[in-house]
Amino acid sequence: MNLRFLNFQMFLLIAVIILRLSSIAVQATEYKEVNTEVRAEEILKHIEYGDNVNLDNCRIVGGLNLNKIELKTIPNPVFDRLRKEGNDIEDIKDCGVNESSEVIKSNIIIVNSTFENTINFSNVLFKNPVSFKGTNFTDVDFRGVSFSDNTTFEKANFGGFATLGLINFGNYTNFIGTKFSDRAIFCFSSFGNNTNFYTTDFGDSANFVNTTFDYYTVFSETTFGDNSSFENAKFGDYAIFAFANFGNSTDFMWTSFRDHTIFEEASFGKDSNFGLAKFGGSVNFDGVNFGNSANFLTANFNDTAEFVGPYTPENVIVDGEAYEVFRKGYENQARYDDADIIYYNYRKMHQESKSLISLSKWIDILSWITCGYGMKPSYSLYFGGFIVFLFSIIYQKGPTISLEKPSNKIMPFKLNFQNGGIAIRTEIPRDKQRVSFWDALNFSITTFTTVGYGNWYPKENFKKWATLEGLLGWITLGIFMSTLTRVIIRG
C-alpha cells in the first residue's frame, strides 16, 4: 500500500514537472516570419496568446486592431497622467483615451516591413521593448498607449496620418531618420529619459503641443516641412535643435526649457514665436537664421543664462528681460553691431506702441529720425540733408505768411511768394535779382554748417529762417559727432 502511494506521488510530481515545462515552452513561443506575406489577424492571434512577434521584411495585409482581441486590462497610465495634469475626464475620453489599458506581454519586433492597411494600437500597454525599425505605415493610431521600455521607430516611414499623441513613451524613444509624409500629432505625450528625432523629416505639420520631454531631447538636423508647434511643451535638461530646418511658422509660445537649449545654425521659415517662453541655463542661438520675424516678447531667461545670439538679429523682436539678455549676450561676444540692432528694434517697437498724444512718443520719434536712437550716425546725415533741402526751397521761393485770409476763405492765413528770400551783394537791385535753386542750396549749406553766409545774405523777413537753420545745424552736427564717436569706439 505504501509502495503504491509512493508510486502515485512520483507520478504526480513528474506530471507537474511536464506541465510546468510545457507552460514555459508555450510562454517562450515566438512567431517569426521573414520575407513573406502575413495576415493581420494572424499577428493578433499570437499577441493574444502572449507569443513574441518577430517579423522581418514582411508585407502585412488587413487592418491590425488590437482592440479586437481579449487581453488583461489595468488602469490606463496615460489616463491617470492626464487626470493629474488637471484635464477633465470627459475631455480625456473625447480624445480617445480610455480609463483602462490592455496589457501586451509579447515582445513586438516588426522591422523593415510594410503595413498595407491602418493599424490601431490605441489604449494598450507594452510591457517589453517595441521595434518598428524601417517599417512602412499608412494611417496609425497610438492614442492612449504606454511603452514601458525602449521604443524604436528608426527610419520608419509614415505615409498617412500619424496619431502619436496622448502617449507615455518609455526610457528611450528612437525616431532617428523617420519620415512623416502627412501630419504628425504628438500632443499631450510624455517622453522618458532620452528622445531622439535626429534627421527626422516632417513633410507636413508637426504638433508637439503640451508635450513633456524628461531629460535629453534631440531634434538636430530635423526638417519641419510646414508649421510646427511646441506650444506649452516642457523640455528637460537638454533640448537640442542644432541645424534643424523649420518650415512655414514655428510656435514655442509658453514653452519651458529647463537647462541647456541649443538652436545652433538652425534655420527658421517665415515666423517663429518664443513669446512667454522660459529659458533656464545656457541658451545658444549661434548662427541661427530667422525668417520674417522671431518674437521673444515677454520671454523669461534665467539670471545666470549663458547666451549666444543669432546671426540675424534684424528680425528679432524683444522687450524687457529678453532685450537685456540679447544685448548683453552680443556685447559679451564683442558683437556690438548686433547689440545695437537689438537696441534699435527694442526702441522702435516701444515707440510704435505709445499714444500719439504722449510727449515721450514724439521725443522717441525725434531721437529716431536724428540718430536712430544713438545707433545710426547715417540718420543724422539724412536728417541734415533733409533740413538743407527744405530750407533751400524756402530761400529760393521766398514764401511769406500773412494773416490776411485768402479769397476761398478755407485757410486762416495767406501765403505770398516773392523772388527769393536771399540776396547777393551786387549793384543789381534786390527786387530784380533772380535766385536759382543752386544759389539757395549753396546758401542753405553754408548756413546749416554755420561757416558764414558768403556773398549771399538773408532778407529781413528770412533772417529768422537762417537763424533757425543755423541752430538746427549745430544740434544735428553735434548729434552726428556724438553718435559717430560712440560707434567708432565700440567698433
Salt bridges, closest charged atoms under 4 A:
GLU37 OE1 - ARG59 NH2 1.99
GLU41 OE2 - ARG39 NE 2.82
ASP51 OD2 - HIS46 ND1 2.80
GLU85 OE2 - ARG81 NH1 3.16
GLU99 OE2 - LYS93 NZ 2.90
GLU116 OE2 - ARG59 NH1 3.05
ASP141 OD2 - ARG143 NH2 2.75
ASP201 OD2 - LYS179 NZ 3.25
ASP237 OD1 - ARG258 NH1 3.33
ASP259 OD2 - HIS260 NE2 3.76
GLU324 OE1 - ARG327 NH2 2.85
GLU331 OE1 - ARG327 NH1 3.21
GLU331 OE2 - ARG490 NH2 3.58
ASP338 OD2 - ARG335 NE 2.90
ASP340 OD1 - ARG486 NH2 3.31
ASP340 OD1 - ARG490 NH1 2.94
GLU352 OE2 - LYS348 NZ 2.71
ASP364 OD1 - ARG347 NH2 3.17
ASP364 OD2 - LYS354 NZ 2.67
GLU404 OE2 - LYS414 NZ 3.98
GLU460 OE2 - LYS463 NZ 3.23
